[in-house]
């Protein structure tokens, strides 16, 4: 996959770039006692890299910080906030689009969506062909549960501490969203887990990842950004 990595190319090789540039966007935030802080970034990078092997695309170095204020009750979380993230993405797009014809932010963290939407809408208004894609599995649990744990078990099993897996709060998100907004994840779940990672397995994770990659490939081919700049 080295040939698909933007960081491994030279300036001469990417001059007048016609390929789609995929930009993995994640976060550095708690994912319970069993998953690494860079879980969202790992997922975004993996999905983008696999998709790049099936379409004409380059994978840019990942952006590993996002809007993670709801997780700041836990050590290790580093949030740059929605406003800063929005501005960062706008400047990123302005700069990248000086040589790249099209860029797609591949987002692995739900908390980034507001900033992403605002930034991409601005970039498109300015005439830059940018969009964003969400690594959001259908029917997935909220955070560090079955879904994310299964995904990591499928492609980075050594990153999962199986001895530390515990059941988290499994109430539907609509039931806890008000408390979550007021007090963050720590107010809802002392472990930081929203879901049940004890049922996670690599087979489910591989299926989830394959679906996300296919969705990204299809979205890249259709290239129909919505009013918020999202492709799906």
NORDAPE-V357493 format. One record per helix or strand of 2 or more residues. SS is the DSSP state (H for helix, E for strand). FROM is the first residue (numbers start at 1). TO is the last residue. If there is no record, write none. Layout:
((SS:FROM:TO) (SS:FROM:TO))
//
This chain:
((H:2:4) (H:6:8) (H:11:14) (E:17:25) (H:39:52) (E:57:63) (H:69:71) (E:78:79) (H:81:96) (E:100:107) (H:110:125) (E:130:134) (H:146:155) (H:157:159) (H:162:164) (H:173:183) (H:185:187) (H:197:199) (H:202:222))
//
